[in-house]
Amino acid sequence: MSPAMERSALPPGGQPLKRKIAAILAADVVGYSRLVAIDEEGTLRGLAAARDIFDGLVHRAGGRIFNTAGDSVMCEFDSAVEAVRVAVDIQDSLAAANAGIDPARRIEFRIGITIGDVVERGNDLLGDGVNIAARLESIAPAGGICISRSVHEAVANKIPVEFQDIGARRVKNLPQPIHAFVVSRSPEPLRPGEPIILDARRERSFDGHAPARGKRRVGALVALGLVLAAGAAAIPGLPALRQAYESWNAAGTTTPAKPQSNLASATPVEIVPAPKQPQQPAKPPAQSRPPVRNVEKAPERPADKPATPEKPAPAAEKPAAAAQAKPMSPAEAATAFAALSRTGIVPDAKTLPEIYHNARLHEANGDRGAALRGYAAAAPMAGSAIDVLIRYASLLRTTSGAEVARSAIQDLARTNGTESLALVAAIQADGADRRAKLEALATESQDFLPAAYFLAEALMEKRQGGPSLTDRRLAFSALDRFIEGAETGALAPLFIDRTFLDGWLEAARTRRGEIEGYFASASVRPTGSFVRTEAGWVARVTLPEPATQVSARIGETGETAQAPSATGRATSSAEIPLPASLGRTTLYVTYRDLSGREAGPFPLAFDPGTTLVNAARDTLERSPESWVSFRSDVPDVLSYTQLVANRCALRQALIGFGDDPPNQPLPLPACTPGVPGAASDIRPVIALPDGTETVQVQLAYADGTQSPVRTFRRP
């Protein structure tokens, strides 16, 4: 939703400034001058790599970087929730990229976030919101996030992180202290219903004991792999890091014991696609179907094909064993997943809920490599469970890029023809292509409500000419249907993690409320006025938004009058010619907005008689000084041409000479609706008594109301 704008005073020699409320994120590199002094070139390369991660996450979330200066970055978001989410993702991603780097050489950001009033100047933002965000950043811990009270109130209970209240803090150049909170990205204890985020210090191995050193080596390998995958080769100290990685990896391959993690036998930077379907001829096809979708009993193995003993799967492929688990209904899978919410890593996970649960824990704990492997194993089993598919595609897109994610989803589509997967494939597209695919899917599958949720999101995206009023109306309708489906339970079978659906539902309600508020406060319908000319009537239409084409249909089935467009450019007003003989009717105005959609029809009532009266009265009330005038060329007469020209608005006009009250009627010709301002046989002058220097005039309008008495004096 676009923030409400207001114009401020005109600055000297400049253009009018625009004010708005925005969420501002300020970031700065910790100890940047020290890092440059140690290794200038390496630090600059490291900063460039970190900025690639930083900028990509900001842009992907719809934010805008409006100012950079050296190592500092200023960003704008429409939503405080999105600003905090992006900040958490940035710090988590950079923490993974810094794993194994000498702490004295790490590129770390401090981040501050607030909501405040800002002023637009070109592409830059100025004002209190920017200043406060910068001050909050200065008191944030290294690699941490500090937010204002206003942000805390906006995001509390909406993001799975906790906040430490650090109280009111005095900061430089601000007269009042700022009440601040520090974001904790590993909250404990957990609150019911929250996505699980484990503290690494409390993690346990599969047997419930503290991790052995060999298992810690696995974690180090994953962290190192993430560094390499994130492009951290530019960070100072990489040669030593790469050497350590290679030696640790070699040591891991000589360990004779069975690995305790499914990461130990895989390359940390490997991109994991969705597992292929088993090719063993002895394995029944039904067992490879997603458990969420397949509730039928798997067919028995043909008698003429004896079972082939299977070799134990290596640790990295353990999740694939879940294909042999008993299929679950969506409700059973959701119940089983919820039951695991207070459980750590499930050893030897076989079912979809167990594999999905482990993947969620790995992702929450910052272990993206393990999370990606878990999601890749769960995705072919997910069936219509849209949360599994979206989390798999989102993490793959974040870590490996859009093309890799699209390719993986296309591979899944060969064995999963559900609407859920079709939706996930559609949202992998970008820009106009993404919107077109979502519209096509929503039209083809009108009862598939998750498509309505994403369609509303696409319709409300900022772009040239959008979101238009029609976009907002369509988005509101889509959100309304989605919310109704969620509240009635119709969406529940599509989600294993019901907290995922709860998040969507809350976001949908918020967005619907924003659209509703916009329509309540903004002008959203065309307005019109009508003017009579010698050629006929002209409808002057004012539009609520720019349009490239405007027309009006006369009556329910009449002809359509088109507004002439000499330039073909977008306009917010139009003049539509109408026939002179047009009687009382309704005009139905339609226009084509900048997105190419047709808006309308919007009814405009047209009554020539009422229009004439109102137009004439409006003219008289706007220029009362012209009702009558003393003529210098003929001193003994008074002219009242304006009253005659607008006589259709009057029942009578009264005049009084000198100090007398207005009690004598002025002669007025009858109203001629066809040509209301046409000349008549009555001359619009009246003789004045000798010595008259002032006159009093009062008008009685056609609706029975009267004007105030006005006094006119001879110049």
N, C-alpha and C positions, 0 to 999 in steps of 0.2 A: 504494500500500500504506500502510495506516495505521501511524504510528510506534508502537513499543512504549511503553506508559505505565507509570509507577510512582507510587505515592502518597508524598508527603513528609510531614513532620511537620505537625501541625495548627497553623496560626499563631494567635496570640492573638485570640480573638473572631472568627475567620474560618472558612472552609470548608477542607477538605483541598486542598492544591495538587497539580497534576499536572505531572510532569516528562516531557520527551520530547526526542528529538534532532531538530533541524530545521536547514535551511539558511536563514540570516538575511542579508537584503540591507538595508544602510543607505545612504541617499542624502541629500545635502545640497547646496543651491545654493551655487555658488562666489561669494564676495563679495556675499552677499545684502544686508547692511547698506549697503554702498557703493551698490548699485543702487537701493535704496529712497531713499537720500539724494539721488541724482541725479534720479529721477523715480518717486515713490511709486506713483501711479496706473498709470502705464505698466508698471512692474515687476510690480505685482499682476496686471494683465491678462496680462502675459507668463508669469508663474508659473502662472496658471490654464490657459493654453493648453498649457504644457509638462506640467502635471499631467494634462491630458486624454490626452496621448500616453502618459505614464508609466503612469497607472492602467490605461488600456486594454490595454497590453501585459502588465502584471502579471496582470490578471484573465483575459486570454485564455489565458495559460499555466498557469492553475490556482493562481496564487499568491494570498496574502492580505495586504492592508495592515492591520497591527494597531496602528499608532501613527503619528500625524502631529503635528508641533509646528512651526508657522510654515513654514519652508522645508525642513524635514527630513521624510523618509519612512522607515518601517521596514516591511519585508515579510518574509513567511514562505513558504518553499517546501518541499515534501517531498523535492525532489531538488536537489543542488548543480548538476547539469548544466542543469536548467531555470532555476535562478537566474542562472547565468552567461550562458546564451543570452538571457534576457530583458534582462540588463544590457547586453549587446552591442547588442541591438535598440534599447533605449532610447537609448543614446549615439549610435548611427548615425542614428536618427530625429531626435533633437534637433540633431545636427550638420547634417543636411539642412535642418531648419527654421531654423537660425541662419545659413545661407548668405547672405551679403550684408549681414548685420546688423553694425553697428559693434561690434567686439570688446569695447569697453568697456561695451556695453549688453546683451550676450548672456546668456540664461538657460542656464547650464551646471551640470551636476551632477557631484559626485564620488561614487563608489559603492564601498562595501566589502562583501565577502561572506565569510562563514565558515560552518562547520558546527559546532554545539555544543549543549551541554545547556542547555535553557531551561525556565522554569517558567511555567505558565499561570495567570493571575489574571484571571478574567473573559474578556474578549476581548483582553487585553494579554499580552505575553510579557516575562519578566524573566530575568536571569541572565547567566552568562559569555558565552554565544553572542551576546547582544544587545550587551554591552559591547565585545567584540572586534570585531564588525562595525562598530560606530561608530568605533572607533579606526583600523581599516583604511581606512575612508572618509576620515579626516582626513589620511592620508598618500598618498591617491590623487591623481594629477595632475588638473588641471581637465579635465572631459570624459572622464575615464579611469576605470578599474576596478582595484581592488586586492583581491587574494584571499589567504586564508591558505593555509598548506601543506596542510592537510587538504582544502581545496577543490581545490587544484591536483592532488593525488593522485587525487581523484575524477573530475576532468573531463579530465585530460591524455589526448590522443589521441581524445577523443570530440567535440570541438568544433573547427571549422576556424579556430582562432586560435592565436597563439603567446604565450608567457609570458616575461617578463623577471624573473629571480630578483634581487630587490633585497636579499636576505639578511635577517638578524635585525634588527628595528627596535624600539627602546624607545619606548613610547607612554605617554601620561598615564594615571595611576591603575591601571596593570597592572604587577605586580611583575616578571614575566618578559618578555623580548623576544618579539616575534611575527615568525616567519619569513614573509615576504610575497613575493608575486609581482604584477607589473603586467601586465594583459592588453594584448597588442598586437593590434589589430583588422586590421592590414594586414601579415601575416607574410611574411617572405622570408628565405631561399629557400623555395620550396614543397617539401613532402614528397610522395613518390609516393602517388597515390590520394586526395590531399586535394582538396576543392573549390577552384577557383582564385580567389585574391583578389589583385588587382593593386595595386601601389603607384602612385598617381596620377602620381608623378614619373617613372615608367618607361613610362607609356602611350605608344604610338606611333600615328600615323595609318595609314590604309590602305596608304600607300606605304612605310611603315617609317620615316619621318622624324618628327622632333619635331612636335607639333601647332602649327599656325599660330595667329595671334591670333584669326582668325575662328572657328577651331574652339574656342578657349578661350571665346569669346563664347557658343557653343552650350552648353558646360558651365555657364556662369553662368546662362543662361536656364533650364536644367533645374533648377538649384539654387533659383533664384528661384521657379520654378513649384511646386517641392515646398514651399517656405515658404508660398506662398499656399494650396496644397491642404491643408496640415497645419493650417490655421487660425491661422497666425502673424501674422494681421493685428493681433492684440492685443499683439505684441511692440513695445517702444519703437523708434522710428526707422522705422516702416513707411512713412510718407508719402514720405520720401526714397527708400526702397527701391522703392516702387511707381513713382515717377517715373523712377528709373534703369532699372527693368525695361521700362517703356514705351518709353523712348528707345532702349535696346539692341535691343528687339524691332523697332522701326521701322527702325533701322539695318540689321538683318539682312534685312529684306524688300527693301531696295534693292540688295542685293549681286547683281550679274549672274551671277557664277560659279556653277557647279553646287554645291550644298551637299555637304560632305564627310560629313555625318552624317544619318541618317534622322530626327533630332530637329529639324533646323533649320527645316523647313517646317511644323511642327506646334505648336499651342499647348501650352506646357509643362504646364498643369494639366488638359489634356484627358483624360477617362476613355476608355480605348481598349478597346472590346469586341472579341470575336473577329471577324476579318474575315469579311464575308459571302461566300458562294460567288459566283464570277464569273457575270455575267449575259450575257456576250457569246455570241450564238448560235453563233458559229463555233468556240468552244472546246469540245472534247470533254468530256463529263461525267466520264469516268473519270479525267481529270487532276486533278480537284478532290478526289479521294479521298485520305485520309491515306496517305502512303507506307508507314508502318509496317504498315498493314493490307492494302494493295492490292499484291499481287505479280503480278497478271495484266497482260498487255500491254494498253495502252490502245487502245480501238477507233479505227480510222482515221476521218478526217473524211469525211463523206458527199461523194460526187463532185459532187452538184448544188449544194453550198454552197461557193463559192470562199473561200479564206482571206482574212480581213480584216486588213490591216496594223495592227499594234498600235502605239499610241503609247508612247514610253518612259515607264515608271512614274516618278512623282515620287519623290524620295529617301525620303520618309516611308513609301512603300508598297513599297519594294524587297523586303522579306521575302516579299511575296505571290508574287513570281516563283518561289519555291521550289515552287509547285504544278506547275511545268512540269518539275521535276527527275525523274530516273528513280526510280521507287519502290524502296525498300529494305526488306529483311527486318528484323525486330527485331535479329537478330544483327549484320547489316551496319551498322545504325544505331548500335548500341552500340559496335562496333569503330571506326567513323568518329568518334564522339564522343570516345572514349578517346584516339584519335590526336591530337585537338586540344588535349589537356590542357595542353600547354606552349606553346600558340599564343596570340597576342593576338587582337584583334578581326579576324574574317574579313571582308575587304571583299566587297561585293556577294554576301552570303550567299544561297544558293539552296536548299540541302538542309536537311532537318529538323535533322540534327546541327549544321550550321553556325549556323543561326538560334538553336537552343537553346543552343549554346556561347556565342554572343555575348550572349544574354540573361543567362546565368549570370555572365559577366564583368561586365556592367553592374550587376547586382544586388550582386555581391561588392564592386564599387568604389563602391557607394552611389548609383549613378545609377538610381533606381527608375523614372523616367519611361521611359528607354530599355529597361530590363529588362521593364517591363510591355508595351511595344510588341512586344518580341521574343517574349515568352510568348504574347501575343495572336495573333501570326502563326504560332507553332508549334502552338498548341493544336488548330486544325482539322486539322492534318496528323498529330497524335500517335497517332490510332487508339487502341490499348490501352496505350500508353506512359503508365503512371499517374504517373510522376514529373513529366512535363511538365505534365499536367493539374493535379496538386496544387500545383505551384509557381506556376502561373498563378493558380489560385483563391486560394491563400494570399496572394500579393502583392496581388491585387486586393482581397481582404477587408481587408488591413492598411491599404492606402492609401485605399480608397473606401468601405469598409463592407460589412456582410454582405449587404444587399439587392442592391447592385450585383453582388457576386460571384454570388449565387444567380441573378440575371437573366442574367448572362453564361453561366453553366453551362447554364441552360435553353435559351439560344439554340444552344449547341453541341450539345445533345442532339437537336436537330431533324435533324442530319446525322451524328451519331455515336451509334450505339445500343449501344456496348460496355458491358460490365460495369464497366470502369474508370471510365467517365464516370458511370455510375449510382452508383458508390461515391462519387466526388467530389461529386456532387449531394447524396447522403445526409449527408455530413459537413459540409455547409454549414448544416444545420439545427442547432438549439440544444436543450439540455436533454433532456427526455423524448422529444421528437419525433425528435431525432437518434438516440437509442438505439433507438427503435421502428423507424426506417427501416433502421438497420444490422442489427437482428435479422431484419427481413423479408428484406433482401438476402442475409444469411448463410444463412437457411433456404432461400430460393429457389435460391441459387447456392452450394451447399455446397462445390464444388470451386474456387471463386474465393477463394483464400487471402488476398489483401489485405483482403477484408471481414472475415475472422477476426481480422486484426491490429487493425483499428479497433474491432471489436466488443469485443475484450478491453479496449481502452482505455476504451470507454464503460462497460463493466461495472465497471471499477475506479474510476470517478469517485466523488468524495465527494458524498454527498447524504444526506438524511434516511433513516436505516435502511440505508444502504449504504456500501461494498459488503457485501452479505450473504455468508454462506458459499457459498450456491448461486452467486451472482455470481462469487465467486473460483474455484469449481470450473469453471464454464463458461469463464471467462477463461483458466484454466490449460489446458483442453482446446483452446481456440481457438489459443492461443499455441503449444502443442505441434504442432498441425497446420501452422501457419504456418512454424515453424522447420524442421520436416521438409521442407516444400516448398522452402524457401530452400536448405537444405543439399543437396538432391537436384537442384537446378537447375530445378525446375518453375516458379519465379517469374521466372527471368532474362528470358524474352521480354517481360515486362511493364515492363521498365525500360531506358531508354536510358543513363542515368547509373547505373552499377552501384554507385557509392559511396552513392547514395541507398538502395538495397536493403541495402547493408552496414550503414548506420546503423539501418535498421529491424530488421535481424537482431540487432544488438547490443542494441538497446532491448528487443526481445522476449525475448532470453535473460535480460537483467537482470530484467525484470518477472516472467518465469516463476520465476526463482530466488527473488524476493521472496515470491511466493505460496507456493512450496514451503516456504520458511522459516517462513512464517506457520502453515501447517498442521502443521509439525513442532513448533512451540512452543506453539500455542494449543489449547484444548479445542474440538474441532470436531464432536463427536458427542454426542447426548443420553445422559445416564446416568439410571439409575432404581433405586429401592428399593421394596420391597413391604411393606405393613403389613396385618395381619389385624385386622378389626373384627368386631363382632357381625353386621353386615349382609353382610360378605363381604370381599373383598380390595380394596385401594387401591394403585394404582401411582403413586408419587410421581416424576415425571419432571422432571429439571433439563435445561434447554435451553442450547446454546452461544451463543444470541443471542435477542433478543426476538422473540416470535411473536404473531400475532393469533388463531391457531386451532391446537389440538393434538388429535390423535386417535391411537388404537392399534388396529390390526387384530389379532385373536386368531388365530394360526396363519396358514397359507398362504391359506386360503379362508374363514376364520371371519368372524363379525360384527365390526363396527367400533364401538369404545367411544369416545365423545366426551368430552373434558374440559369440564366446565361453565364457562361464561364469564359471570359476573354483570355485569361492567362493559363488556365488549367492548374493553377496553384491551389493549395489548401486555403480555406477561408473559414471564419467563424460567423459570418453573416452572409445573407443572400437576399436578393430582391426577385420575387417571382411575379411576372405579369399575369393578371386575371382578367376575364371578360368584363366589359363595362356593364353588361346586363345581368351580372351575377347576383342572384338573390340570396336569401338566408340559407346557409349550408354549413358543412364541416369540411375543413381541409385536412388531409392526412399527409403529414410531412415525413419524408424519409431522406436519409443522407448516407453517404458512404464515408466511413471514418478512415483514418490513415493506415489502419491495418488491412483495409480492403473489405471489411464487413459492412453490411447494410444495417443501419439502425432505424427503428421505427416499425410501423407508422405511428406518429404522434398526432393526436387530434388537436386542431385549432379551430375554435368556433368563429364563424364569420356571419355577422348581421349588418348589412349595409346601413340600415337606419340607425342602429345603436352606434355603429362605427362613425358615422357622420357626426352625430351629436357629441360623442366623446372627443373626436378629433377637434371639432370646432371649440368645444369648451376648453380643451387643453390649450389651444392657441390663445384664447382669451385670457386664461389664468396665467399663462406664462408671460404675457406682455400687456398688463393692464394699463400701462402708461400710454398705449396707442388706441384706447377705446375711442376717445374723441380728441380733437386738436383745434386750436385757434389758428385761423388762416391769416397770415400777414398780408396777403394780397387783397383779401376781402375782409376787412376788420369786423363787419357786422354779422358774420355767419360763423357757425361752428360745424366742423366736418366730423362724421362718425362712420367713415368708410369701413373700418375694421369690424364694427358691429354688424353692418350689412353683409360683409363677406362671410361672417361666421354665424349668420342668423339661425341656422338649423339647430344651434345649441340653446336658443333663447325662446322663452315665452313672451317676454317683453323687456324693454329697456326704459328706465325712468330717469328724468333729468330735473334738476332744480337750479334756478338762476340766482346768482348772488349767494345770500345766506339762506335761501329757501331750501327745505329738504326736497329730495327727488320725488316728485309726485306727478309729473307730466310725462306721458309715454312718448317715446320717439317713434316715428313711422318706420316700420320694418316690412319689407316684402315677404311673401310666403317662401318657405324652404322649397328648393327644387332638388330632390335627391339625385337626379341624373347628373346635373352639373351644379353642385352646391354653391360654388363661388361665382356663378355667372352673374353678369350685370342685370339689373332690373330697371323698371320704368321709374322707380322712386330715386330721386337724387339724394345721396347720403349727406345732406347739409340741412341746417336749421338756422333761422334768423335769430339773432340775439337782441334782447332789449337794450336800449341805449345805456351805455355806461357799465355794461356787464364785464366784470373783470375775473369772476370765478363762476364755476358751475359744479354741481354735485351730481354724480351718476351712480345708479345702482342697477344691477342686472338680476332678472328673475329667470332662472334656467328652466329648461324643458322638464326636468324631473321635479320641479317645485321648490328647489333650494334657491337661496339668494346669495349674492355676493355682498361683501362689505361696501359701504358707501365710500366712494373715492372722490376727492376734490381735485379739480383741474384749474390752474391759474393761467391767465394770459401772460405770455412771455414779456 
